[in-house]
Amino acid sequence: MPRRLNDGEPGRFTATALLLIGLISCVIVYAVFSTILRPQDRRLVDSAVRFTEGSRGHDAAEEGGGGCCRGIDNLELWGPAVKWGTDFKFNSSDGCCKACKVMCSGNDGPCLCDSWVFCGNKDACGSKFGECWLKKQKDVLVPDRQGGGEKVMWTSGLIFGQGQGIVGFETEHGVIHVKLHPECAPHSVYYILSLLTLRHCAGCQFHRAENRGSYWDSEGNHVKNAPFGPPYAMIQGILHAEGNMFTPIPTEHCPTISRGSVAWVGSGPEFFISLANHHEWKQSYTVFGSVLPEDMDVVETIAGLPTRADVWNSVNVSVLEKPVSLTVWRMKTGQEQEETGS
C-alpha cells in the first residue's frame, strides 16, 4: 500500500545506491579486461557468426530453399540423445538432418543438437527403420564414433552452429580460418577433422599461386571482356600428412565457385582456395569450406609470392618458387574459451 518515506529510509537508499554503483563498476572493468585480453578470438567468433548467417542464405538459395543436409552411410555416431529415435521417425535421412538443423539455428546460445543418426535401410533396419536419433556431442570436432563399415546400418551427420566448425590453416604469412560445411560435404569434413587428431601435417602445403591479375576485381567479380586466365585467381596445395594412407574422397556438393571457396581438386588431397567468383568453372568441384572474409588478405599475400612458370596437362600455371607449409588446427568457440579461461 502507499506510504511516505520515514526519516530512516534515506540512509538505506544511499547504501543501496552505493552498492549498485560498485556492482556496475565491477561489470565494466570485467568487460574491458575481457576485450583487451581476448580481442582476436572474440573477433573471429563474431565474424564467424556473421559469415554463417550470410552463407546460410546463399546455400539455401542455391539448393532450392532447403540448403544441404547430407550424412555418411554406414556410420554410427554415439553421444547423449536429445531426441530418442524410438518415437521420432522420418522417411529419409534428409528429414532427420533438418530436424537437427532446426535445433541449431538460433542466435541465443549453443546448438541443442549437433549430430544425427538415421536408420534408412528397410531390410537391415527392420523395426528400427525410420528411427532418427538427435544427439549432442561432447566435442563436435571430435565426434564420438560407435562404429563404421558395411555392416553398420546407420547414416550419421554433423551440424555446426554459429562460430563452430572453424579450423585454422596456419602459415608463415598468417592464419587462414576456414568454416567447414558438414551438411554439404560430410566425407570431406570428416577427413579434415581427422587431420586435427594428428601430431603433425608434414607435407601439407601450398605450392601453386595465381593472383587475380587485371581480370577480376578485389571482390572477385570478373572484369567485362577480360580473359579467364592465366592467372587463374587461386592458390593450390595439398592436405595430406606424409606417412598416412589417403582414401579418395567421393564427389559431394559442387556449387559455383566463389571468392573464398575451399574445394578439392578431383578427389583430393589436392585442394584450392579461390580468389574470385569462377562461374566459368561451372559446378565441377566439391566445396567443403569457406574462408572467413577478413582472412582473404592472407590468401592474397600467398597468391602474390614469387613464382615460376610451368605446364600441367597442357595448361600454363604459376608454381611457387618456395612452397608455403601449413598446419591444421582447431579454433575454440566462445563457449570453449569461457570454460577453459583462455
N, C-alpha and C positions, 0 to 999 in steps of 0.2 A: 504494500500500500504506500501512497505518497507520504514522504516525511521530510522535515527540514534537517540540514546538516547541523550537528551539535558542535560544541567547542573542541571536542577531541578528534573529530574527523579530519581536519586539515593536516594534522601531523601524519595520520595514516595515509592520506592521499599523497603527501610529499614522499614518504618512504616507498610507496608503490611506484611512483613516477621514477625515482632514482633506480629502483630495481629494473624497471623496463628499459631505461636508458643503458644500464650496464649490459643487459642481455643483447640489446641491439648492437652495441659496440663489439661484443664478442663475435656475433654473426658476421659483421662487416670485416673484422680482422681475419676471421677464418676464410672468408670468400677471397679476400685479397691475396693471402698467402697461398691458397689453393691454386689460384690463377698463376701466380708467379712460379710456383714450384712445378706445375704440370701444364705449361702452356701448349706444348706441341701435341701431346697425346690428346688433350681435350679438343684442340683444333681439328685433329684428324677424325675423332669420333663425330663431332658436329658436322664436319664435311661429309663423312660417310652417310650420315642421316639424310642430309640434303640431297646427296648424289643418289641414294637409294630411292627416295621419293620420286626424283626425276626419271630414273631409269625404269621404275615400275610402270610409269605411264607409257614410256616408249615401248617396252616389251609387250604391254597389253595391246597396244595399237597394232604392233607387228604380228601378234599371234591371233588377231581377230577378236580381241576383247578379253580373253581369259588369261593370257600370259602362259608361260611354260609351267608344266607340272609333271616332271618325269622322275622315275626312280631306277633302281638297278634290280633286274630279275635275279633270282636265286641268291638273295642276300637277306639275312635277318638281323636287324639291329635290335639290341636289347635296351634296357633302361626303364625307369619308372613310368608307368602308364598314367596318362591324364584322361584318357578315354578308352574304355575297355571294348575290345573288338567283339566279344561275345554278344553284345547287344547294340553294336554300332557297325552297320554293314553298308556296302556300296556295290554297284555293279562293275566298277572299274577302278583301277589304281588312280586315275585322274581325279575321281571324286574324293578319294581318301586323301590324296595330296592336297587338294583345295581346302578340305576341311581343316587340315593342319595349318595351311597358309592363312586362313581366316583368323586363327588364334595367334597369328604372328604379324598382324598388320597394323597394330595400334601405335600411337606415338607416346604412350604414357607408361612405358615400362618394358621389361624383357619379354621375350616370346613365352607364351604359355605352352606352346608346342613347337618343337624344333626338329622332330623326326617322326616318320610314319612308317607303318608296316602293314602290308595288304596281302591277302591270300586270293589270287585270281585264277588259279588253275583248278577247274572243276573236278577233274579226275584225281589230282593229287590232294586237293584240299578237303574234298568230301564235305562233311558238315561244317567245316570252317570256311567254306567258300564265301567270299564277300566280306570276311572279317577285316575291320580297319582299326588298327591299334595306333593311337596317337600317344607320343612319348616325349619326355623331356630329358635330354642328355645332361649328364654332369658337366661334360665339356664337349660342346658341339663340334669343335675342331679335332677332337679325338673320340669319335663316336664309339659306343660300346657294341662291339660286333659279336653276335651269338654264333653265327655260322654262315658259310657261303659254299657255293658249288652246286652242281646239277641236282643233287638230292634235296636241296633246300627249296621248299615250295613257296616261300615268301618273296615279295618285292618290297624294297625299302628305299626311302629317300630322305634327304635333309632339307631343312628350311632355315635360311639365315635371315635374321631380323635386321633392323636398322643398327648400323655400327658393328654388326657381326660379320664373320666370314671374310675378314680382310687379312691378307698376307703381305709381307714386305719383300720385294726383290732388292736386296742391298748391294750397291755397287760403290766403287771408289768415288763416283760422281754424285752420289746421293741415293736415297731410298725411293723406290717406286712402289707405292701402295696399290694393291690390286683387290678389288671387290670381286669375290668368286660368285658364280651363278649355278648353284647345285640343282635348282629346279629345271634348268635348261641343259646343263651338261654334267649330269651326275657322275659318269665314269671319269670324266676329265678332272672334276673337283676331287673325287676320291683319290686320284693319283697325286694331285698337288698336296693333299693332306698327308699322304704317305711320305712325301719329301720332308715334312715338318718333323717326322719322327727320327730322321737320320742325323748322325753326328756331323755329317759334312755333306757338301754338294759339289765335290770336286768334279770338274768337267762342265758344270753349269756356267754358261757364259753367253754374251752377245758377241757375234763375230761378223755381222753384216750391218752396215749403216747406210741408209738412203735418206737424205733430207728432203724437204718439200720443194726445194729449188724455187722457181718462179711459177710453178704450175698449180700450187694450192696456197690459199691464204692462211693466216695464223689460226683461223678457226677450223681449218681442214676443208674448206669449200674449194672445189675445183674452179680454176680461172677459165672463163669462157674462151673457147677456141684454142686453149693450150693443150699440148700433148699429155698423155697419161704416164709419162716417164720414158727413159730414166732421167733423174732419180725417181724412185717409187714411193717416197714418203713412208718409210717404215724402218724398224730395226728388227733384226732376226737373230735368234740364238738357239740354245739347246737347254732343255730342262731334264737332265739325266745324270745321276751321280755315278761316276765311274765305279766299276766293280759290282754294280747291281743289275739284275735282269730287268729288261723292259718288255712289256707286253703291249703291242699296238692298241691304241685307243679307238673304239668304234666311232664312226661319224655320228655326231649329235646335232644340236641346234645350230643351224647355219644362217644367221641373219645377215643383212647387208653390213659390211664392214664400215665402221665409223671411227672417227678420231678417238683414240684411247682403247679401242677393242684389243683384247688379248686372245689370240687364236692359234690353233695348231696348224702346222704345215703338214698336210696329209693326216696321218695317224699318230704324229708325234715321233720322238720327243722334240723335234724342231718346232719352234714357235715364233710368233712375231707380234710386235705391238705397232699398231697403225698410227701414223701421224696425220692421217687425212680421212675424209669420207670417200671410200672407194666403191661407188655404185657400179663402176665398170667391172668389178670383180664378181658381180652377181652374188649369189648365195652359195659360195663354194668352200667356206672354211668354218670349222667348229669353233665357236666363240665361247670360252669358258670364264672370262672375266673382263673387267673394265678398269682402267687406271683412274684413280681419283684425279679430278681436273687439275688441282694445284701441283700435282707431281709430273705433269706433262713437260714441264721445263727440264726435268732430269732426262726424259726421253729425247727431247730436242737437243740437249747437250751431247748425248751419246751419238745422235744422228749427225752431229757436226764435227765429230772427231776425224783425224786423218785416215784416209782410205786408199786402197789401190784397186785398179780395175781388174776384173776377172770375168770369165764367161762360164755360166752354168746352164747346161742344156740349151745352148744357142741364145741365152739371154745375157745381156751385159749387166753386170752387177758391181756394187762397190763393197769391197771386203775391208774390214778394219785392219789397219796395219798392226795394231796391238789389241787382241781380243779383250773384252771387259768381263772379268769374272763376276759372278753374282752368287749370293747365298739367299736361301728362302727361310723366312722366319715369320712367326705369328705376331699379330698385333693384339694387345689386350683391349677388351671393350671397357667402356666407362665403369660398368659394374665390377669387372675383374680388378680394375685399378683401385676401386674403393675397398674391395675385400682384402687385397694384398697390401694396400697402403703405399703403392708405388706408382 
